[in-house]
């Protein structure tokens, strides 16, 4: 370009204006604009007025959320060849369940919990406790599907499946153990189904504890379904080599969750304290 014969103007004198206070904003990294330069390509400084600060704070949060979702969706696609929720669970919803179940109180409680999770206003978790046949898995799937409908990232698996996914990362090209643990630690919702119903090694329990404690530290909710109370769950998870880590898992769940107890198929109780 022949700079001698080109005309240019200083753009700092007529930069963009703040939409809230009309303050003149200077372009970032440029002092001059050549006549053939597209002004729409310029990035301007951010205004320091109160409304602008709040606007950009919300803008950055939405941008970070979009990047986070893209990151985890990419990892999920690398892990799962098919949909990560079983087909029969994809059809579960609160509406169908409430029409066949007399425990209206528990349905309303879980719907409220799910709505708060969708709004990212729920930091606690829930442990759904009940015997075989009390629809614990169905209720967990209802939570998952309601959140997924609102574009939230939800993983619902048994503990053994989570551990298997971590182990597969050792031979999965391009996917590390750290990435897999990070995925389970940071998705919008993690639902661990039938906790305590499978035998896990000390190594596996340590990975599970890492995921649960990460979610606790990051104020992210978790849902646990189990047929065991606190003492029984410790016994189910532990053996002579890993009793301490089993106790730690149950204790952190006890601190971060409240319990919903399915006492009978048509009668439930809801507690402020976890039953796990």
C-alpha atoms as an extended CHARMM CRD file, in Angstrom:
* protein
*
       276  EXT
         1         1  UNK       CA              0.0000000000        0.0000000000        0.0000000000  PROA      1               0.0000000000
         2         2  UNK       CA              1.2270000000        3.4840000000       -0.8700000000  PROA      2               0.0000000000
         3         3  UNK       CA              1.0240000000        5.1790000000        2.5170000000  PROA      3               0.0000000000
         4         4  UNK       CA              2.0490000000        8.5660000000        1.1680000000  PROA      4               0.0000000000
         5         5  UNK       CA             -1.0050000000        8.7860000000       -1.0920000000  PROA      5               0.0000000000
         6         6  UNK       CA             -3.4720000000        7.2300000000        1.3490000000  PROA      6               0.0000000000
         7         7  UNK       CA             -5.7420000000        9.2800000000        3.5390000000  PROA      7               0.0000000000
         8         8  UNK       CA             -6.3770000000        8.3400000000        7.1280000000  PROA      8               0.0000000000
         9         9  UNK       CA             -8.0700000000        9.8280000000       10.1510000000  PROA      9               0.0000000000
        10        10  UNK       CA             -7.6230000000        9.5290000000       13.8810000000  PROA      10              0.0000000000
        11        11  UNK       CA            -10.4330000000        7.3300000000       15.1370000000  PROA      11              0.0000000000
        12        12  UNK       CA             -9.9590000000        8.1450000000       18.7940000000  PROA      12              0.0000000000
        13        13  UNK       CA            -11.9200000000       11.3530000000       18.1510000000  PROA      13              0.0000000000
        14        14  UNK       CA            -15.0150000000        9.5400000000       16.9160000000  PROA      14              0.0000000000
        15        15  UNK       CA            -14.8470000000        6.0970000000       18.4530000000  PROA      15              0.0000000000
        16        16  UNK       CA            -17.7970000000        4.0150000000       19.5260000000  PROA      16              0.0000000000
        17        17  UNK       CA            -19.9800000000        5.2560000000       22.3520000000  PROA      17              0.0000000000
        18        18  UNK       CA            -21.0870000000        3.4520000000       25.4740000000  PROA      18              0.0000000000
        19        19  UNK       CA            -24.7070000000        2.4400000000       25.0220000000  PROA      19              0.0000000000
        20        20  UNK       CA            -25.4360000000        3.3410000000       28.6260000000  PROA      20              0.0000000000
        21        21  UNK       CA            -23.6460000000        6.6450000000       29.3280000000  PROA      21              0.0000000000
        22        22  UNK       CA            -22.5180000000        7.7790000000       25.8180000000  PROA      22              0.0000000000
        23        23  UNK       CA            -18.8920000000        7.9890000000       26.8430000000  PROA      23              0.0000000000
        24        24  UNK       CA            -16.5250000000        7.9210000000       23.8270000000  PROA      24              0.0000000000
        25        25  UNK       CA            -14.6830000000        4.5830000000       23.6990000000  PROA      25              0.0000000000
        26        26  UNK       CA            -11.2430000000        4.2570000000       22.1580000000  PROA      26              0.0000000000
        27        27  UNK       CA            -10.2750000000        1.3340000000       19.9170000000  PROA      27              0.0000000000
        28        28  UNK       CA             -7.9510000000       -1.2530000000       21.4250000000  PROA      28              0.0000000000
        29        29  UNK       CA             -4.4740000000       -1.4530000000       19.8840000000  PROA      29              0.0000000000
        30        30  UNK       CA             -5.0170000000        1.1230000000       17.0920000000  PROA      30              0.0000000000
        31        31  UNK       CA             -4.5540000000        4.8900000000       16.9210000000  PROA      31              0.0000000000
        32        32  UNK       CA             -5.2930000000        5.4200000000       13.2320000000  PROA      32              0.0000000000
        33        33  UNK       CA             -7.7480000000        4.0260000000       10.7410000000  PROA      33              0.0000000000
        34        34  UNK       CA             -7.0500000000        3.8590000000        7.0000000000  PROA      34              0.0000000000
        35        35  UNK       CA             -9.9630000000        4.6030000000        4.7130000000  PROA      35              0.0000000000
        36        36  UNK       CA            -10.2460000000        0.9900000000        3.5350000000  PROA      36              0.0000000000
        37        37  UNK       CA            -10.3370000000       -0.4830000000        7.0580000000  PROA      37              0.0000000000
        38        38  UNK       CA            -13.6310000000       -1.9890000000        8.1760000000  PROA      38              0.0000000000
        39        39  UNK       CA            -14.6010000000       -0.3070000000       11.4480000000  PROA      39              0.0000000000
        40        40  UNK       CA            -16.8010000000       -3.2780000000       12.3400000000  PROA      40              0.0000000000
        41        41  UNK       CA            -13.6210000000       -5.2980000000       12.8270000000  PROA      41              0.0000000000
        42        42  UNK       CA            -12.4180000000       -3.0260000000       15.6130000000  PROA      42              0.0000000000
        43        43  UNK       CA            -12.6110000000       -3.8970000000       19.2880000000  PROA      43              0.0000000000
        44        44  UNK       CA            -13.2220000000       -0.9910000000       21.6120000000  PROA      44              0.0000000000
        45        45  UNK       CA            -12.4020000000       -0.5020000000       25.2430000000  PROA      45              0.0000000000
        46        46  UNK       CA            -15.0760000000       -1.2730000000       27.7880000000  PROA      46              0.0000000000
        47        47  UNK       CA            -16.7300000000        1.5750000000       29.5930000000  PROA      47              0.0000000000
        48        48  UNK       CA            -16.3080000000        1.7800000000       33.3490000000  PROA      48              0.0000000000
        49        49  UNK       CA            -19.8160000000        2.9780000000       34.1210000000  PROA      49              0.0000000000
        50        50  UNK       CA            -21.8950000000        0.7850000000       36.4590000000  PROA      50              0.0000000000
        51        51  UNK       CA            -24.3480000000       -0.4940000000       33.8450000000  PROA      51              0.0000000000
        52        52  UNK       CA            -21.5610000000       -1.2860000000       31.3760000000  PROA      52              0.0000000000
        53        53  UNK       CA            -19.5860000000       -3.2070000000       33.9950000000  PROA      53              0.0000000000
        54        54  UNK       CA            -22.6360000000       -5.3500000000       34.7580000000  PROA      54              0.0000000000
        55        55  UNK       CA            -23.3470000000       -5.8530000000       31.0440000000  PROA      55              0.0000000000
        56        56  UNK       CA            -19.8280000000       -7.1070000000       30.3290000000  PROA      56              0.0000000000
        57        57  UNK       CA            -19.8440000000       -9.2780000000       33.4310000000  PROA      57              0.0000000000
        58        58  UNK       CA            -22.9700000000      -11.0450000000       32.1670000000  PROA      58              0.0000000000
        59        59  UNK       CA            -21.5100000000      -11.1860000000       28.6460000000  PROA      59              0.0000000000
        60        60  UNK       CA            -18.3190000000      -12.8550000000       29.8620000000  PROA      60              0.0000000000
        61        61  UNK       CA            -20.2870000000      -15.3620000000       31.9530000000  PROA      61              0.0000000000
        62        62  UNK       CA            -22.4020000000      -16.3550000000       28.9530000000  PROA      62              0.0000000000
        63        63  UNK       CA            -19.2790000000      -16.6740000000       26.8160000000  PROA      63              0.0000000000
        64        64  UNK       CA            -17.5400000000      -18.8290000000       29.4250000000  PROA      64              0.0000000000
        65        65  UNK       CA            -20.6380000000      -21.0160000000       29.7630000000  PROA      65              0.0000000000
        66        66  UNK       CA            -20.7930000000      -21.5430000000       25.9970000000  PROA      66              0.0000000000
        67        67  UNK       CA            -17.1050000000      -22.4580000000       25.8510000000  PROA      67              0.0000000000
        68        68  UNK       CA            -17.5110000000      -24.8010000000       28.8190000000  PROA      68              0.0000000000
        69        69  UNK       CA            -20.4390000000      -26.5980000000       27.2180000000  PROA      69              0.0000000000
        70        70  UNK       CA            -18.6100000000      -26.9400000000       23.9040000000  PROA      70              0.0000000000
        71        71  UNK       CA            -15.5930000000      -28.3690000000       25.7320000000  PROA      71              0.0000000000
        72        72  UNK       CA            -17.5520000000      -30.9890000000       27.6460000000  PROA      72              0.0000000000
        73        73  UNK       CA            -19.7720000000      -31.9260000000       24.7170000000  PROA      73              0.0000000000
        74        74  UNK       CA            -16.6200000000      -32.6010000000       22.7130000000  PROA      74              0.0000000000
        75        75  UNK       CA            -15.2550000000      -34.8360000000       25.4630000000  PROA      75              0.0000000000
        76        76  UNK       CA            -18.5990000000      -36.6430000000       25.7850000000  PROA      76              0.0000000000
        77        77  UNK       CA            -18.6240000000      -37.2990000000       22.0390000000  PROA      77              0.0000000000
        78        78  UNK       CA            -15.1410000000      -38.7840000000       22.3470000000  PROA      78              0.0000000000
        79        79  UNK       CA            -16.2800000000      -41.1190000000       25.1310000000  PROA      79              0.0000000000
        80        80  UNK       CA            -19.7100000000      -42.2740000000       24.0380000000  PROA      80              0.0000000000
        81        81  UNK       CA            -20.4320000000      -43.7610000000       20.6470000000  PROA      81              0.0000000000
        82        82  UNK       CA            -24.1500000000      -43.7940000000       21.4190000000  PROA      82              0.0000000000
        83        83  UNK       CA            -26.2890000000      -41.5910000000       23.5940000000  PROA      83              0.0000000000
        84        84  UNK       CA            -24.8730000000      -41.7110000000       27.1150000000  PROA      84              0.0000000000
        85        85  UNK       CA            -28.2950000000      -42.2880000000       28.6520000000  PROA      85              0.0000000000
        86        86  UNK       CA            -30.0530000000      -45.5680000000       28.0330000000  PROA      86              0.0000000000
        87        87  UNK       CA            -32.9700000000      -45.3070000000       25.6490000000  PROA      87              0.0000000000
        88        88  UNK       CA            -35.5100000000      -46.4660000000       28.2300000000  PROA      88              0.0000000000
        89        89  UNK       CA            -34.3860000000      -43.6710000000       30.5760000000  PROA      89              0.0000000000
        90        90  UNK       CA            -34.7380000000      -41.0000000000       27.8970000000  PROA      90              0.0000000000
        91        91  UNK       CA            -38.5340000000      -41.3820000000       28.0940000000  PROA      91              0.0000000000
        92        92  UNK       CA            -38.7850000000      -40.7440000000       31.8410000000  PROA      92              0.0000000000
        93        93  UNK       CA            -40.4920000000      -37.5330000000       32.9380000000  PROA      93              0.0000000000
        94        94  UNK       CA            -42.2140000000      -36.1800000000       36.0120000000  PROA      94              0.0000000000
        95        95  UNK       CA            -45.5670000000      -35.8230000000       34.2580000000  PROA      95              0.0000000000
        96        96  UNK       CA            -45.8720000000      -39.5360000000       33.4790000000  PROA      96              0.0000000000
        97        97  UNK       CA            -44.5410000000      -40.5000000000       36.8700000000  PROA      97              0.0000000000
        98        98  UNK       CA            -46.9040000000      -38.2950000000       38.8660000000  PROA      98              0.0000000000
        99        99  UNK       CA            -49.9060000000      -39.7500000000       37.0510000000  PROA      99              0.0000000000
       100       100  UNK       CA            -49.1050000000      -43.2240000000       38.3900000000  PROA      100             0.0000000000
       101       101  UNK       CA            -47.5950000000      -42.3630000000       41.7540000000  PROA      101             0.0000000000
       102       102  UNK       CA            -49.3840000000      -41.0090000000       44.8230000000  PROA      102             0.0000000000
       103       103  UNK       CA            -46.2860000000      -39.3860000000       46.3370000000  PROA      103             0.0000000000
       104       104  UNK       CA            -47.1180000000      -35.9080000000       45.0560000000  PROA      104             0.0000000000
       105       105  UNK       CA            -44.9760000000      -34.2740000000       47.7210000000  PROA      105             0.0000000000
       106       106  UNK       CA            -41.8060000000      -35.9160000000       46.5030000000  PROA      106             0.0000000000
       107       107  UNK       CA            -42.5430000000      -35.0560000000       42.8710000000  PROA      107             0.0000000000
       108       108  UNK       CA            -43.0270000000      -31.3840000000       43.7190000000  PROA      108             0.0000000000
       109       109  UNK       CA            -39.8310000000      -31.3900000000       45.7700000000  PROA      109             0.0000000000
       110       110  UNK       CA            -37.8030000000      -32.9210000000       42.9380000000  PROA      110             0.0000000000
       111       111  UNK       CA            -39.3060000000      -30.5890000000       40.3460000000  PROA      111             0.0000000000
       112       112  UNK       CA            -38.3750000000      -27.5940000000       42.5020000000  PROA      112             0.0000000000
       113       113  UNK       CA            -34.8660000000      -28.9760000000       42.9650000000  PROA      113             0.0000000000
       114       114  UNK       CA            -34.4830000000      -29.5260000000       39.2090000000  PROA      114             0.0000000000
       115       115  UNK       CA            -35.7330000000      -26.0410000000       38.3350000000  PROA      115             0.0000000000
       116       116  UNK       CA            -33.1870000000      -24.5130000000       40.7040000000  PROA      116             0.0000000000
       117       117  UNK       CA            -30.4480000000      -26.6360000000       39.1170000000  PROA      117             0.0000000000
       118       118  UNK       CA            -31.4860000000      -25.4020000000       35.6640000000  PROA      118             0.0000000000
       119       119  UNK       CA            -31.1480000000      -21.8190000000       36.9200000000  PROA      119             0.0000000000
       120       120  UNK       CA            -27.7590000000      -22.6680000000       38.4930000000  PROA      120             0.0000000000
       121       121  UNK       CA            -29.1970000000      -21.6670000000       41.8710000000  PROA      121             0.0000000000
       122       122  UNK       CA            -28.7940000000      -25.0440000000       43.6040000000  PROA      122             0.0000000000
       123       123  UNK       CA            -25.5100000000      -25.9310000000       45.2800000000  PROA      123             0.0000000000
       124       124  UNK       CA            -26.6950000000      -28.8900000000       47.3460000000  PROA      124             0.0000000000
       125       125  UNK       CA            -27.4190000000      -32.3710000000       46.1130000000  PROA      125             0.0000000000
       126       126  UNK       CA            -30.0540000000      -35.0080000000       46.7320000000  PROA      126             0.0000000000
       127       127  UNK       CA            -29.7980000000      -38.6260000000       47.8080000000  PROA      127             0.0000000000
       128       128  UNK       CA            -32.8400000000      -40.6800000000       46.8110000000  PROA      128             0.0000000000
       129       129  UNK       CA            -33.0360000000      -43.6570000000       49.1420000000  PROA      129             0.0000000000
       130       130  UNK       CA            -35.3900000000      -46.5930000000       48.7820000000  PROA      130             0.0000000000
       131       131  UNK       CA            -35.6190000000      -50.3290000000       48.3440000000  PROA      131             0.0000000000
       132       132  UNK       CA            -35.7260000000      -52.2120000000       45.0390000000  PROA      132             0.0000000000
       133       133  UNK       CA            -38.7560000000      -51.3280000000       42.9350000000  PROA      133             0.0000000000
       134       134  UNK       CA            -39.2650000000      -47.8570000000       44.3930000000  PROA      134             0.0000000000
       135       135  UNK       CA            -38.4550000000      -46.0840000000       41.0990000000  PROA      135             0.0000000000
       136       136  UNK       CA            -35.2060000000      -44.4420000000       42.2650000000  PROA      136             0.0000000000
       137       137  UNK       CA            -33.6010000000      -44.7140000000       38.8440000000  PROA      137             0.0000000000
       138       138  UNK       CA            -36.7540000000      -43.4090000000       37.1710000000  PROA      138             0.0000000000
       139       139  UNK       CA            -36.7490000000      -40.3390000000       39.4050000000  PROA      139             0.0000000000
       140       140  UNK       CA            -33.0710000000      -39.7040000000       38.6490000000  PROA      140             0.0000000000
       141       141  UNK       CA            -33.7970000000      -39.9350000000       34.9320000000  PROA      141             0.0000000000
       142       142  UNK       CA            -36.6900000000      -37.4770000000       35.3140000000  PROA      142             0.0000000000
       143       143  UNK       CA            -34.2390000000      -34.9370000000       36.7460000000  PROA      143             0.0000000000
       144       144  UNK       CA            -31.7480000000      -35.6330000000       33.9610000000  PROA      144             0.0000000000
       145       145  UNK       CA            -34.2520000000      -35.2980000000       31.1250000000  PROA      145             0.0000000000
       146       146  UNK       CA            -35.8090000000      -32.1070000000       32.4710000000  PROA      146             0.0000000000
       147       147  UNK       CA            -32.3500000000      -30.5050000000       32.6540000000  PROA      147             0.0000000000
       148       148  UNK       CA            -31.2890000000      -31.8030000000       29.2450000000  PROA      148             0.0000000000
       149       149  UNK       CA            -34.4180000000      -30.2360000000       27.7330000000  PROA      149             0.0000000000
       150       150  UNK       CA            -33.0120000000      -26.8970000000       28.9280000000  PROA      150             0.0000000000
       151       151  UNK       CA            -29.6410000000      -27.5360000000       27.2490000000  PROA      151             0.0000000000
       152       152  UNK       CA            -27.8800000000      -28.5070000000       30.4600000000  PROA      152             0.0000000000
       153       153  UNK       CA            -25.1250000000      -31.1150000000       30.3640000000  PROA      153             0.0000000000
       154       154  UNK       CA            -26.0990000000      -34.1130000000       32.4910000000  PROA      154             0.0000000000
       155       155  UNK       CA            -24.3930000000      -37.4690000000       32.9880000000  PROA      155             0.0000000000
       156       156  UNK       CA            -26.2790000000      -40.3240000000       34.6240000000  PROA      156             0.0000000000
       157       157  UNK       CA            -24.3140000000      -43.5000000000       35.2470000000  PROA      157             0.0000000000
       158       158  UNK       CA            -23.5260000000      -46.2110000000       37.7400000000  PROA      158             0.0000000000
       159       159  UNK       CA            -20.2870000000      -45.7940000000       39.6650000000  PROA      159             0.0000000000
       160       160  UNK       CA            -18.6970000000      -48.7740000000       37.8820000000  PROA      160             0.0000000000
       161       161  UNK       CA            -19.3940000000      -47.1420000000       34.5200000000  PROA      161             0.0000000000
       162       162  UNK       CA            -17.6770000000      -43.9350000000       35.6340000000  PROA      162             0.0000000000
       163       163  UNK       CA            -14.6210000000      -45.9090000000       36.7230000000  PROA      163             0.0000000000
       164       164  UNK       CA            -14.6160000000      -47.8780000000       33.4510000000  PROA      164             0.0000000000
       165       165  UNK       CA            -14.6130000000      -44.6070000000       31.5070000000  PROA      165             0.0000000000
       166       166  UNK       CA            -11.6310000000      -43.3600000000       33.5030000000  PROA      166             0.0000000000
       167       167  UNK       CA             -9.7520000000      -46.6010000000       32.8310000000  PROA      167             0.0000000000
       168       168  UNK       CA            -10.5440000000      -46.3950000000       29.1150000000  PROA      168             0.0000000000
       169       169  UNK       CA             -8.8330000000      -43.0190000000       29.0090000000  PROA      169             0.0000000000
       170       170  UNK       CA             -5.5090000000      -44.8150000000       29.5310000000  PROA      170             0.0000000000
       171       171  UNK       CA             -5.7670000000      -46.2580000000       26.0070000000  PROA      171             0.0000000000
       172       172  UNK       CA             -8.0900000000      -43.6840000000       24.4180000000  PROA      172             0.0000000000
       173       173  UNK       CA             -5.9290000000      -41.5590000000       22.1490000000  PROA      173             0.0000000000
       174       174  UNK       CA             -6.3720000000      -37.8520000000       22.7540000000  PROA      174             0.0000000000
       175       175  UNK       CA             -8.3000000000      -38.2520000000       26.0190000000  PROA      175             0.0000000000
       176       176  UNK       CA             -6.6080000000      -38.1700000000       29.4230000000  PROA      176             0.0000000000
       177       177  UNK       CA             -7.6760000000      -39.2870000000       32.8790000000  PROA      177             0.0000000000
       178       178  UNK       CA             -7.5770000000      -35.6590000000       33.9870000000  PROA      178             0.0000000000
       179       179  UNK       CA            -10.0200000000      -34.6690000000       31.2410000000  PROA      179             0.0000000000
       180       180  UNK       CA            -12.4430000000      -37.4570000000       32.1500000000  PROA      180             0.0000000000
       181       181  UNK       CA            -12.3750000000      -36.6010000000       35.8680000000  PROA      181             0.0000000000
       182       182  UNK       CA            -12.7600000000      -32.9330000000       34.9660000000  PROA      182             0.0000000000
       183       183  UNK       CA            -15.8210000000      -33.8180000000       32.8990000000  PROA      183             0.0000000000
       184       184  UNK       CA            -17.6110000000      -35.6300000000       35.7220000000  PROA      184             0.0000000000
       185       185  UNK       CA            -16.5050000000      -32.9490000000       38.1760000000  PROA      185             0.0000000000
       186       186  UNK       CA            -17.9120000000      -30.0110000000       36.2210000000  PROA      186             0.0000000000
       187       187  UNK       CA            -20.9370000000      -31.0060000000       34.1430000000  PROA      187             0.0000000000
       188       188  UNK       CA            -24.1500000000      -29.2560000000       35.1690000000  PROA      188             0.0000000000
       189       189  UNK       CA            -25.4510000000      -32.4010000000       36.8540000000  PROA      189             0.0000000000
       190       190  UNK       CA            -23.9640000000      -35.7680000000       37.7550000000  PROA      190             0.0000000000
       191       191  UNK       CA            -26.3550000000      -38.5500000000       38.7300000000  PROA      191             0.0000000000
       192       192  UNK       CA            -24.8000000000      -41.6980000000       40.2160000000  PROA      192             0.0000000000
       193       193  UNK       CA            -27.3350000000      -44.5040000000       40.1000000000  PROA      193             0.0000000000
       194       194  UNK       CA            -27.4820000000      -47.3820000000       42.5970000000  PROA      194             0.0000000000
       195       195  UNK       CA            -24.4430000000      -46.2980000000       44.5890000000  PROA      195             0.0000000000
       196       196  UNK       CA            -23.1620000000      -49.1010000000       46.7960000000  PROA      196             0.0000000000
       197       197  UNK       CA            -24.5510000000      -51.8470000000       44.6090000000  PROA      197             0.0000000000
       198       198  UNK       CA            -21.1750000000      -52.5690000000       42.9870000000  PROA      198             0.0000000000
       199       199  UNK       CA            -17.8030000000      -53.5890000000       44.3460000000  PROA      199             0.0000000000
       200       200  UNK       CA            -15.0660000000      -50.9800000000       43.8060000000  PROA      200             0.0000000000
       201       201  UNK       CA            -11.3330000000      -51.1020000000       44.4730000000  PROA      201             0.0000000000
       202       202  UNK       CA             -9.5230000000      -48.5580000000       46.6270000000  PROA      202             0.0000000000
       203       203  UNK       CA             -8.1820000000      -46.9210000000       43.4500000000  PROA      203             0.0000000000
       204       204  UNK       CA            -11.7090000000      -46.6510000000       42.0440000000  PROA      204             0.0000000000
       205       205  UNK       CA            -13.0720000000      -45.1940000000       45.2790000000  PROA      205             0.0000000000
       206       206  UNK       CA            -10.2890000000      -42.5950000000       45.2970000000  PROA      206             0.0000000000
       207       207  UNK       CA            -11.3080000000      -41.4680000000       41.7950000000  PROA      207             0.0000000000
       208       208  UNK       CA            -14.9520000000      -41.3730000000       42.8190000000  PROA      208             0.0000000000
       209       209  UNK       CA            -14.0910000000      -39.3290000000       45.8950000000  PROA      209             0.0000000000
       210       210  UNK       CA            -12.0880000000      -36.9140000000       43.7470000000  PROA      210             0.0000000000
       211       211  UNK       CA            -15.0910000000      -36.3030000000       41.4840000000  PROA      211             0.0000000000
       212       212  UNK       CA            -17.5490000000      -35.8520000000       44.3550000000  PROA      212             0.0000000000
       213       213  UNK       CA            -15.2280000000      -33.5490000000       46.3320000000  PROA      213             0.0000000000
       214       214  UNK       CA            -14.5510000000      -31.4650000000       43.2230000000  PROA      214             0.0000000000
       215       215  UNK       CA            -18.2810000000      -30.9300000000       42.7600000000  PROA      215             0.0000000000
       216       216  UNK       CA            -18.5970000000      -30.0380000000       46.4300000000  PROA      216             0.0000000000
       217       217  UNK       CA            -15.7630000000      -27.5080000000       46.1890000000  PROA      217             0.0000000000
       218       218  UNK       CA            -17.2690000000      -25.9960000000       43.0210000000  PROA      218             0.0000000000
       219       219  UNK       CA            -20.7990000000      -25.7510000000       44.4860000000  PROA      219             0.0000000000
       220       220  UNK       CA            -22.1900000000      -28.0880000000       41.8380000000  PROA      220             0.0000000000
       221       221  UNK       CA            -25.1390000000      -30.3750000000       42.6370000000  PROA      221             0.0000000000
       222       222  UNK       CA            -25.1290000000      -34.1460000000       42.5240000000  PROA      222             0.0000000000
       223       223  UNK       CA            -27.8930000000      -36.7540000000       42.6800000000  PROA      223             0.0000000000
       224       224  UNK       CA            -27.3460000000      -40.1650000000       44.2480000000  PROA      224             0.0000000000
       225       225  UNK       CA            -29.7800000000      -43.0680000000       44.1690000000  PROA      225             0.0000000000
       226       226  UNK       CA            -29.1690000000      -45.9210000000       46.5920000000  PROA      226             0.0000000000
       227       227  UNK       CA            -30.9220000000      -48.6250000000       48.5750000000  PROA      227             0.0000000000
       228       228  UNK       CA            -28.5220000000      -48.2300000000       51.5130000000  PROA      228             0.0000000000
       229       229  UNK       CA            -28.5330000000      -45.8880000000       54.5110000000  PROA      229             0.0000000000
       230       230  UNK       CA            -25.3530000000      -44.2540000000       55.7770000000  PROA      230             0.0000000000
       231       231  UNK       CA            -23.9480000000      -47.1720000000       57.7600000000  PROA      231             0.0000000000
       232       232  UNK       CA            -24.9390000000      -49.7300000000       55.1360000000  PROA      232             0.0000000000
       233       233  UNK       CA            -23.4020000000      -47.6790000000       52.3330000000  PROA      233             0.0000000000
       234       234  UNK       CA            -20.0570000000      -47.4650000000       54.1130000000  PROA      234             0.0000000000
       235       235  UNK       CA            -20.1540000000      -51.2270000000       54.5510000000  PROA      235             0.0000000000
       236       236  UNK       CA            -21.0840000000      -51.7970000000       50.9020000000  PROA      236             0.0000000000
       237       237  UNK       CA            -18.3370000000      -49.5410000000       49.5560000000  PROA      237             0.0000000000
       238       238  UNK       CA            -15.5590000000      -50.6830000000       51.8520000000  PROA      238             0.0000000000
       239       239  UNK       CA            -13.3980000000      -53.6640000000       52.5790000000  PROA      239             0.0000000000
       240       240  UNK       CA            -10.3920000000      -54.0400000000       54.8680000000  PROA      240             0.0000000000
       241       241  UNK       CA             -8.2210000000      -52.0630000000       52.4310000000  PROA      241             0.0000000000
       242       242  UNK       CA            -10.3980000000      -49.0470000000       51.7150000000  PROA      242             0.0000000000
       243       243  UNK       CA            -12.6940000000      -48.4080000000       54.6690000000  PROA      243             0.0000000000
       244       244  UNK       CA            -11.2890000000      -44.8940000000       55.2730000000  PROA      244             0.0000000000
       245       245  UNK       CA            -11.9360000000      -43.6670000000       51.7240000000  PROA      245             0.0000000000
       246       246  UNK       CA            -15.4190000000      -45.2250000000       51.8270000000  PROA      246             0.0000000000
       247       247  UNK       CA            -16.1590000000      -43.2970000000       55.0130000000  PROA      247             0.0000000000
       248       248  UNK       CA            -14.8650000000      -40.0860000000       53.4360000000  PROA      248             0.0000000000
       249       249  UNK       CA            -17.1520000000      -40.5090000000       50.4140000000  PROA      249             0.0000000000
       250       250  UNK       CA            -20.2120000000      -41.0540000000       52.5830000000  PROA      250             0.0000000000
       251       251  UNK       CA            -19.3170000000      -38.1600000000       54.8830000000  PROA      251             0.0000000000
       252       252  UNK       CA            -18.9080000000      -35.6450000000       52.0640000000  PROA      252             0.0000000000
       253       253  UNK       CA            -22.1920000000      -36.7970000000       50.5330000000  PROA      253             0.0000000000
       254       254  UNK       CA            -23.7970000000      -36.4310000000       53.9390000000  PROA      254             0.0000000000
       255       255  UNK       CA            -22.5630000000      -32.8380000000       54.0750000000  PROA      255             0.0000000000
       256       256  UNK       CA            -23.4780000000      -31.7620000000       50.5420000000  PROA      256             0.0000000000
       257       257  UNK       CA            -26.8240000000      -33.5520000000       50.0930000000  PROA      257             0.0000000000
       258       258  UNK       CA            -30.2130000000      -33.7570000000       51.6880000000  PROA      258             0.0000000000
       259       259  UNK       CA            -32.2190000000      -36.9330000000       51.5820000000  PROA      259             0.0000000000
       260       260  UNK       CA            -35.4760000000      -38.0680000000       50.0700000000  PROA      260             0.0000000000
       261       261  UNK       CA            -36.6060000000      -41.3750000000       51.5140000000  PROA      261             0.0000000000
       262       262  UNK       CA            -38.9890000000      -43.6090000000       49.6280000000  PROA      262             0.0000000000
       263       263  UNK       CA            -40.4670000000      -45.5090000000       52.5340000000  PROA      263             0.0000000000
       264       264  UNK       CA            -43.2470000000      -47.2330000000       50.6210000000  PROA      264             0.0000000000
       265       265  UNK       CA            -44.3480000000      -47.2320000000       47.0110000000  PROA      265             0.0000000000
       266       266  UNK       CA            -47.1500000000      -44.8380000000       47.8400000000  PROA      266             0.0000000000
       267       267  UNK       CA            -45.6440000000      -42.9980000000       50.7930000000  PROA      267             0.0000000000
       268       268  UNK       CA            -42.4850000000      -40.8940000000       51.0430000000  PROA      268             0.0000000000
       269       269  UNK       CA            -40.7950000000      -38.6450000000       53.5440000000  PROA      269             0.0000000000
       270       270  UNK       CA            -38.4940000000      -35.7230000000       52.8730000000  PROA      270             0.0000000000
       271       271  UNK       CA            -35.8050000000      -34.7620000000       55.3560000000  PROA      271             0.0000000000
       272       272  UNK       CA            -33.5730000000      -31.7450000000       55.7840000000  PROA      272             0.0000000000
       273       273  UNK       CA            -30.7460000000      -34.0990000000       56.6320000000  PROA      273             0.0000000000
       274       274  UNK       CA            -29.3850000000      -36.6530000000       54.2230000000  PROA      274             0.0000000000
       275       275  UNK       CA            -30.2750000000      -40.2800000000       54.8710000000  PROA      275             0.0000000000
       276       276  UNK       CA            -26.9580000000      -41.3800000000       53.4650000000  PROA      276             0.0000000000
